[in-house]
Amino acid sequence: MNRNLTFKLGAIALLILLLLIPLLMINGVIQDRQQLRDGVLEDIARSSSYSQRLSGPLMVVPYRKVVRTWKLNEKTNQRYQDVGEERGRLYFLPERFEFDGQVQTELRARGIYQARLFHADNRINGHFALPAQLGIKEDFADYQFDQPFVAVGISDIRGIENALKLELGGQRLDFVPGSQVGWLGEGVHVMLPALDARQATQLTFAFDLKLQGTGQLQVLPVGKTSTVSLSANWPHPSFIGNYLPARRDISDQGFSAEWQTSFFSTNLQEALDDCVSRRNCEAFNGRSFGVSFIDPVDQYLKSDRAIKYALLFIVLTFAGFFLFEVLKTLAVHPVQYALVGVALAFFYLLLLSLSEHIGFALAYLLSASACVSLIGFYVCHVLRSVRHGLSFSAGLTTLYGLLYGLLSAEDYALLMGSGLLFGVLGVFMVLTRKLDWYGVGQKAGKPLAFDLGEVK
């Protein structure tokens, strides 16, 4: 390979490396704007309510137990019985737990940023099956039981939008703030009538819970058999947690989903026992599942994904210029390469700034149209041919269209990208199949003038 061609390829490679600097700066702007958006969303959630997780209901029976221990009197060397009292609690999970939630979402805006809040109108019902003597098999006479209560953990009680009343048989009992169970976190509780602990008891309960939150709604399936149904007007649900819904239906108008679990699948009773005895409640709280109402792919994520293809765009564009040089024996100055590369880099800055105001799809169309028009106008004069300039613009438009396809088809991005590269390589090889590469640098390329009268 002759010296002129080597210098030209080296200059092009150096330009590509230099153009990485503005691309990295634009990528930094994308990250900064995303962090600013996240901070605004956090402020909106702080002033309304955060993500919500429902843990419960859980029945709690406080007790006092007489404890007798034998001790030795060191002075008289006689044994005596010391009588003390031990306090504790018994915890019971529902035999059956049903949760039916109807969710509506809304947007709250602060400046150019928007947060999606949800309002869940929930109906919760089920029953507790308490065994005889509350499952105590030894020294039952030594126990005295205080008034039981039902506790419900709600991660952010600011989101409660109604006066909670527990329907227990024919009674309606008022909930009061505070779960009274430390490891449940925030929540509410309701005191129950005294129980006859000697007999097995079944308590059927139900209550309505209107709950506001931001981002996610999760439910802990506390029943031995649990059924959770959720429906919403949000068409882009992201199902989260340890269990996927057994049934789901997603459309442009929203979604509906249903989960079904049992103690065999959740092992929740053992997790509860471990939580009570060892204060290790991570396994118990980690059994929750639900749905996220956050847009899975926002304009910042799409812009970040788009800029990852910037280097490919620049290489392909420069390759097009280089083809014109070697096939048409025209000389394109490195400065002209650089100006076109900078225009390609500015596309991503335009895309980011416009997408914050008009949405990603329209911003992409306007940004791509502006860059193709500018580069096409410039290339017509650089190549001194309207036909060549329009052909170059058509190829660039095709690349932008393929990039949008890559961004939209996340699951097939790798397949489409590899196919594109293979296709471009094939076109390059076909066009240069008869080219004498040893003679390329020896042909004196004609310098191109910027005379508008010469453009045909």
C-alpha positions as CSV (number, residue, x, y, z in Angstrom):
1,M,0.0,0.0,0.0
2,N,1.4,3.4,-1.0
3,R,2.2,6.2,1.4
4,N,-0.7,8.5,0.4
5,L,-3.4,5.9,1.1
6,T,-1.7,5.0,4.4
7,F,-1.7,8.6,5.5
8,K,-5.4,9.0,4.5
9,L,-6.5,5.9,6.4
10,G,-4.5,7.0,9.4
11,A,-6.1,10.5,9.3
12,I,-9.6,9.0,9.1
13,A,-8.8,6.6,12.1
14,L,-7.5,9.6,14.1
15,L,-10.6,11.6,13.4
16,I,-12.8,8.7,14.5
17,L,-10.9,8.6,17.8
18,L,-11.1,12.4,18.3
19,L,-14.9,12.3,17.6
20,L,-15.2,9.9,20.6
21,I,-14.5,13.0,22.8
22,P,-17.8,14.8,22.0
23,L,-19.7,11.5,22.0
24,L,-18.5,10.8,25.6
25,M,-19.4,14.4,26.6
26,I,-22.9,13.9,25.2
27,N,-23.2,10.6,27.0
28,G,-22.3,12.4,30.2
29,V,-25.1,14.9,29.6
30,I,-27.5,12.0,29.1
31,Q,-26.5,10.5,32.5
32,D,-26.7,13.9,34.2
33,R,-30.2,14.6,32.9
34,Q,-31.3,11.1,33.9
35,Q,-30.0,11.7,37.5
36,L,-31.8,15.0,37.6
37,R,-35.0,13.4,36.4
38,D,-34.6,10.7,39.1
39,G,-34.1,13.3,41.7
40,V,-37.3,15.1,40.7
41,L,-39.3,11.9,40.8
42,E,-37.9,11.2,44.2
43,D,-39.1,14.6,45.4
44,I,-42.6,14.0,43.9
45,A,-42.7,10.6,45.7
46,R,-41.5,12.2,48.9
47,S,-44.3,14.7,48.9
48,S,-47.0,12.1,48.0
49,S,-46.1,8.5,48.7
50,Y,-43.4,6.0,47.8
51,S,-43.7,2.5,46.4
52,Q,-46.2,0.4,48.3
53,R,-45.9,-3.1,49.8
54,L,-48.7,-4.7,51.7
55,S,-47.7,-7.3,54.3
56,G,-50.6,-8.9,56.1
57,P,-53.1,-9.2,57.6
58,L,-51.5,-11.1,60.5
59,M,-53.2,-12.1,63.7
60,V,-51.2,-11.4,66.9
61,V,-52.2,-12.8,70.3
62,P,-50.1,-11.4,73.2
63,Y,-49.7,-13.7,76.2
64,R,-48.3,-13.8,79.7
65,K,-46.9,-17.1,80.9
66,V,-46.1,-18.2,84.4
67,V,-42.6,-19.5,84.5
68,R,-41.5,-21.7,87.4
69,T,-37.8,-22.4,88.0
70,W,-36.0,-24.2,90.8
71,K,-33.2,-22.3,92.4
72,L,-30.7,-23.1,95.2
73,N,-30.4,-20.9,98.3
74,E,-26.7,-20.6,98.9
75,K,-27.0,-19.9,102.6
76,T,-29.4,-22.7,103.6
77,N,-28.4,-25.0,100.7
78,Q,-32.1,-25.6,100.1
79,R,-33.9,-25.6,96.8
80,Y,-36.9,-23.3,96.2
81,Q,-39.3,-22.5,93.4
82,D,-39.1,-19.1,91.8
83,V,-42.2,-17.9,90.0
84,G,-41.9,-15.3,87.3
85,E,-43.7,-14.1,84.3
86,E,-42.8,-14.3,80.6
87,R,-44.4,-12.1,77.9
88,G,-44.6,-13.0,74.3
89,R,-46.8,-13.1,71.2
90,L,-48.3,-15.8,69.1
91,Y,-48.6,-15.1,65.3
92,F,-51.1,-16.6,63.0
93,L,-51.2,-16.3,59.2
94,P,-54.6,-16.5,57.4
95,E,-55.8,-19.8,56.2
96,R,-57.1,-18.1,53.1
97,F,-56.1,-14.7,51.6
98,E,-57.6,-13.0,48.7
99,F,-56.6,-9.6,47.3
100,D,-58.5,-7.9,44.4
101,G,-57.0,-4.6,43.3
102,Q,-58.3,-2.1,40.7
103,V,-55.6,0.4,39.8
104,Q,-55.8,3.7,38.0
105,T,-52.6,5.7,37.2
106,E,-52.1,9.4,36.7
107,L,-49.2,11.7,35.9
108,R,-47.8,14.4,38.2
109,A,-45.5,16.9,36.5
110,R,-42.8,19.1,37.9
111,G,-41.2,21.2,35.2
112,I,-40.5,19.0,32.2
113,Y,-40.4,15.8,34.3
114,Q,-43.4,13.5,35.0
115,A,-44.0,10.9,37.7
116,R,-46.6,8.2,37.4
117,L,-48.7,7.7,40.5
118,F,-51.2,5.0,41.1
119,H,-54.5,4.8,43.0
120,A,-55.3,1.2,44.0
121,D,-58.9,0.4,45.1
122,N,-58.4,-3.0,46.9
123,R,-60.7,-5.5,48.5
124,I,-59.0,-7.9,50.9
125,N,-60.7,-10.9,52.5
126,G,-60.0,-14.3,53.9
127,H,-60.2,-16.1,57.2
128,F,-58.1,-17.2,60.1
129,A,-58.3,-20.8,61.4
130,L,-57.0,-20.8,65.1
131,P,-56.4,-24.3,66.5
132,A,-57.7,-25.4,69.9
133,Q,-55.6,-23.9,72.8
134,L,-53.9,-21.8,70.1
135,G,-51.6,-24.7,69.3
136,I,-50.1,-24.8,72.8
137,K,-49.6,-28.4,73.8
138,E,-48.0,-28.1,77.2
139,D,-48.7,-26.1,80.4
140,F,-51.7,-24.3,78.8
141,A,-53.0,-23.4,82.2
142,D,-49.9,-21.2,82.8
143,Y,-50.9,-18.9,79.9
144,Q,-53.0,-15.8,80.1
145,F,-54.0,-14.1,76.9
146,D,-54.4,-10.4,76.3
147,Q,-56.6,-8.8,73.7
148,P,-55.7,-10.0,70.2
149,F,-55.3,-7.8,67.2
150,V,-54.8,-8.0,63.5
151,A,-51.8,-6.1,62.0
152,V,-51.3,-5.0,58.4
153,G,-48.0,-3.7,57.2
154,I,-48.2,-0.9,54.7
155,S,-44.8,0.5,53.6
156,D,-45.9,4.1,53.3
157,I,-49.1,4.9,55.3
158,R,-49.3,8.4,53.8
159,G,-50.9,6.6,50.8
160,I,-53.9,5.4,52.7
161,E,-56.9,7.2,51.2
162,N,-59.9,5.8,53.1
163,A,-61.0,5.2,56.7
164,L,-60.2,1.5,57.3
165,K,-62.8,-0.7,58.9
166,L,-62.4,-4.4,59.4
167,E,-65.5,-6.5,58.7
168,L,-65.3,-9.4,61.2
169,G,-68.4,-11.5,61.1
170,G,-71.2,-9.1,61.7
171,Q,-69.0,-6.4,63.3
172,R,-67.2,-3.4,61.8
173,L,-64.0,-2.5,63.7
174,D,-61.9,0.6,63.2
175,F,-58.2,0.3,62.3
176,V,-55.8,2.6,64.1
177,P,-52.3,3.7,62.9
178,G,-49.3,1.6,63.6
179,S,-48.8,-2.1,62.9
180,Q,-47.6,-2.8,66.5
181,V,-45.3,-5.4,65.0
182,G,-41.8,-3.9,64.6
183,W,-40.6,-6.2,61.7
184,L,-43.7,-5.4,59.7
185,G,-42.7,-1.7,59.6
186,E,-45.3,1.0,59.2
187,G,-49.0,0.0,58.9
188,V,-52.2,-0.2,60.8
189,H,-53.8,-2.6,63.4
190,V,-57.3,-3.3,64.8
191,M,-58.1,-4.7,68.2
192,L,-60.3,-7.8,68.2
193,P,-62.8,-9.1,70.8
194,A,-61.5,-11.6,73.3
195,L,-61.1,-15.2,72.2
196,D,-62.0,-18.4,73.8
197,A,-58.5,-19.9,73.5
198,R,-59.7,-23.4,74.5
199,Q,-61.7,-24.0,71.4
200,A,-60.8,-23.9,67.7
201,T,-62.0,-20.7,66.1
202,Q,-62.5,-19.5,62.6
203,L,-62.6,-15.8,61.9
204,T,-63.7,-14.5,58.6
205,F,-62.4,-11.0,57.7
206,A,-62.7,-8.4,55.0
207,F,-61.7,-4.8,54.5
208,D,-61.4,-2.2,51.7
209,L,-58.0,-0.4,51.3
210,K,-57.6,2.6,48.9
211,L,-53.9,3.1,48.5
212,Q,-51.9,5.7,46.6
213,G,-48.3,5.1,45.6
214,T,-45.5,5.8,43.2
215,G,-43.7,3.3,41.0
216,Q,-44.5,-0.2,42.4
217,L,-47.3,-2.1,44.2
218,Q,-46.3,-5.3,45.9
219,V,-48.3,-7.8,47.9
220,L,-47.1,-10.4,50.4
221,P,-49.1,-13.6,49.9
222,V,-49.7,-14.4,53.6
223,G,-52.4,-17.1,53.3
224,K,-51.9,-20.8,53.2
225,T,-53.7,-20.4,49.9
226,S,-53.5,-16.9,48.4
227,T,-55.1,-15.4,45.3
228,V,-54.0,-11.9,44.2
229,S,-55.8,-10.2,41.3
230,L,-54.7,-6.9,39.8
231,S,-56.0,-4.9,36.9
232,A,-54.9,-1.4,35.8
233,N,-55.1,1.1,32.9
234,W,-51.3,0.8,32.5
235,P,-50.4,-1.0,29.2
236,H,-46.7,-1.5,30.1
237,P,-46.6,-3.5,33.3
238,S,-43.4,-5.0,34.6
239,F,-44.1,-7.9,36.9
240,I,-41.7,-8.1,39.8
241,G,-40.9,-10.3,42.8
242,N,-40.4,-14.0,43.3
243,Y,-43.5,-15.2,41.5
244,L,-44.9,-14.5,38.1
245,P,-48.7,-14.3,37.6
246,A,-50.4,-17.5,36.7
247,R,-52.6,-15.6,34.3
248,R,-52.1,-12.2,32.6
249,D,-53.8,-10.3,29.8
250,I,-52.1,-7.2,28.4
251,S,-53.5,-4.8,25.9
252,D,-53.3,-1.2,24.8
253,Q,-56.0,-0.3,27.3
254,G,-54.2,-1.9,30.3
255,F,-53.6,-5.2,31.9
256,S,-55.1,-7.8,34.3
257,A,-53.1,-10.4,36.1
258,E,-53.7,-13.1,38.8
259,W,-51.3,-14.9,41.1
260,Q,-52.0,-18.0,43.1
261,T,-49.6,-19.3,45.8
262,S,-49.7,-21.8,48.7
263,F,-47.6,-22.5,51.7
264,F,-46.0,-25.3,49.6
265,S,-44.6,-22.7,47.2
266,T,-43.9,-19.9,49.6
267,N,-42.9,-21.8,52.7
268,L,-44.1,-18.7,54.5
269,Q,-44.9,-20.3,57.9
270,E,-41.3,-21.4,58.3
271,A,-40.1,-17.9,57.2
272,L,-42.4,-16.4,59.8
273,D,-41.1,-18.7,62.6
274,D,-37.6,-17.7,61.7
275,C,-38.5,-14.1,61.7
276,V,-40.1,-14.3,65.2
277,S,-37.4,-16.5,66.8
278,R,-34.3,-15.2,65.3
279,R,-35.4,-11.7,64.1
280,N,-34.3,-12.7,60.6
281,C,-37.2,-11.4,58.6
282,E,-35.5,-11.0,55.2
283,A,-36.9,-14.3,53.9
284,F,-40.4,-13.5,55.1
285,N,-40.5,-10.0,53.5
286,G,-38.8,-11.3,50.4
287,R,-41.8,-13.4,49.4
288,S,-43.7,-10.5,47.9
289,F,-44.6,-9.9,44.3
290,G,-46.4,-7.3,42.3
291,V,-46.2,-4.9,39.4
292,S,-44.1,-1.8,38.5
293,F,-45.8,1.2,36.9
294,I,-42.6,2.8,35.7
295,D,-42.1,3.2,31.9
296,P,-39.7,0.3,31.2
297,V,-37.8,2.2,28.4
298,D,-37.9,6.0,28.8
299,Q,-36.2,8.7,26.6
300,Y,-33.0,8.6,28.5
301,L,-32.5,4.9,28.3
302,K,-33.4,5.0,24.6
303,S,-30.9,7.9,24.1
304,D,-28.2,6.0,25.9
305,R,-28.8,3.0,23.8
306,A,-28.8,5.1,20.6
307,I,-25.4,6.7,21.4
308,K,-23.9,3.3,21.7
309,Y,-24.3,3.0,18.0
310,A,-22.6,6.4,17.3
311,L,-19.2,4.9,16.5
312,L,-20.8,2.5,14.0
313,F,-22.6,5.4,12.3
314,I,-19.4,7.5,12.0
315,V,-17.4,4.5,10.6
316,L,-20.1,3.7,8.1
317,T,-20.4,7.3,7.0
318,F,-16.7,7.7,6.6
319,A,-16.6,4.4,4.7
320,G,-19.1,5.9,2.3
321,F,-16.9,9.0,1.8
322,F,-13.9,6.8,1.3
323,L,-15.8,4.7,-1.4
324,F,-16.5,7.9,-3.3
325,E,-12.9,8.8,-3.1
326,V,-11.6,5.5,-4.4
327,L,-14.3,4.8,-7.0
328,K,-14.8,8.3,-8.4
329,T,-11.1,9.4,-7.8
330,L,-12.3,12.4,-5.8
331,A,-10.4,13.9,-2.9
332,V,-12.3,14.6,0.3
333,H,-10.3,16.6,2.8
334,P,-10.0,15.4,6.5
335,V,-11.7,18.6,7.6
336,Q,-14.7,17.6,5.6
337,Y,-14.7,14.2,7.2
338,A,-14.5,15.9,10.6
339,L,-17.4,18.3,9.9
340,V,-19.7,15.5,8.9
341,G,-18.7,13.5,11.9
342,V,-19.5,16.4,14.2
343,A,-22.9,16.7,12.6
344,L,-23.5,13.0,13.3
345,A,-22.5,13.6,16.9
346,F,-24.9,16.5,17.3
347,F,-27.8,14.3,16.3
348,Y,-27.6,12.7,19.8
349,L,-27.7,16.0,21.6
350,L,-30.7,17.1,19.5
351,L,-32.4,13.8,20.2
352,L,-31.9,14.2,24.0
353,S,-33.0,17.8,24.2
354,L,-36.1,17.3,22.0
355,S,-37.2,14.0,23.6
356,E,-37.6,15.7,27.0
357,H,-40.4,17.9,25.5
358,I,-42.1,16.1,22.6
359,G,-41.5,12.4,23.1
360,F,-38.8,10.1,21.8
361,A,-40.4,9.0,18.4
362,L,-41.1,12.6,17.2
363,A,-37.7,13.8,18.5
364,Y,-35.9,11.1,16.7
365,L,-37.7,12.0,13.4
366,L,-36.9,15.7,13.7
367,S,-33.3,15.1,14.8
368,A,-32.6,12.6,12.0
369,S,-34.3,14.8,9.4
370,A,-32.3,17.8,10.5
371,C,-29.0,15.9,10.4
372,V,-29.7,14.2,7.1
373,S,-30.7,17.6,5.5
374,L,-27.6,19.3,6.7
375,I,-25.2,16.5,5.8
376,G,-27.0,16.0,2.5
377,F,-26.7,19.7,1.6
378,Y,-23.0,19.7,2.6
379,V,-22.2,16.5,0.7
380,C,-23.8,17.7,-2.5
381,H,-21.1,20.5,-2.5
382,V,-18.3,18.3,-1.2
383,L,-18.9,15.7,-4.0
384,R,-19.8,18.4,-6.5
385,S,-22.8,16.3,-7.5
386,V,-26.5,16.6,-6.5
387,R,-27.0,13.0,-7.5
388,H,-24.2,11.7,-5.4
389,G,-25.3,13.9,-2.5
390,L,-28.9,12.6,-2.6
391,S,-27.6,9.1,-2.9
392,F,-25.5,9.6,0.2
393,S,-28.5,11.2,2.0
394,A,-30.7,8.2,1.1
395,G,-28.1,5.9,2.5
396,L,-27.8,7.9,5.7
397,T,-31.6,8.0,6.0
398,T,-31.7,4.2,5.7
399,L,-29.1,4.0,8.5
400,Y,-31.2,6.2,10.8
401,G,-34.2,4.0,10.0
402,L,-32.3,0.9,10.9
403,L,-31.1,2.4,14.1
404,Y,-34.6,3.2,15.1
405,G,-35.6,-0.4,14.4
406,L,-32.7,-1.5,16.6
407,L,-33.9,0.7,19.4
408,S,-37.5,-0.5,19.1
409,A,-36.8,-4.2,18.7
410,E,-34.8,-4.8,21.9
411,D,-35.1,-8.6,21.7
412,Y,-33.8,-8.7,18.1
413,A,-31.2,-5.9,18.4
414,L,-28.3,-8.2,18.2
415,L,-29.7,-10.1,15.2
416,M,-30.5,-6.9,13.4
417,G,-27.2,-5.3,14.2
418,S,-25.1,-8.3,13.1
419,G,-27.2,-8.5,9.9
420,L,-26.7,-4.8,9.2
421,L,-22.9,-5.1,9.6
422,F,-22.7,-8.2,7.4
423,G,-24.8,-6.4,4.7
424,V,-22.6,-3.3,4.7
425,L,-19.5,-5.5,4.5
426,G,-21.0,-7.3,1.5
427,V,-21.9,-4.0,-0.3
428,F,-18.4,-2.7,0.3
429,M,-16.8,-5.9,-1.0
430,V,-19.0,-5.9,-4.1
431,L,-18.3,-2.3,-5.0
432,T,-14.6,-2.7,-4.6
433,R,-14.2,-6.2,-6.0
434,K,-12.4,-4.9,-9.2
435,L,-10.5,-2.1,-7.5
436,D,-6.7,-1.9,-7.8
437,W,-5.8,-1.0,-4.3
438,Y,-2.1,-0.7,-5.2
439,G,-3.0,2.0,-7.7
440,V,-5.5,3.9,-5.5
441,G,-3.0,6.2,-3.9
442,Q,-1.1,6.7,-7.2
443,K,-4.1,8.3,-8.8
444,A,-4.1,12.0,-8.1
445,G,-7.5,12.8,-6.7
446,K,-9.0,16.1,-7.9
447,P,-9.3,18.6,-5.0
448,L,-12.9,19.7,-4.6
449,A,-13.9,23.3,-4.6
450,F,-16.8,24.8,-2.8
451,D,-18.3,26.7,-5.7
452,L,-22.1,26.5,-5.7
453,G,-22.1,27.0,-9.5
454,E,-20.3,23.7,-10.0
455,V,-23.0,21.6,-8.2
456,K,-25.0,19.8,-10.9
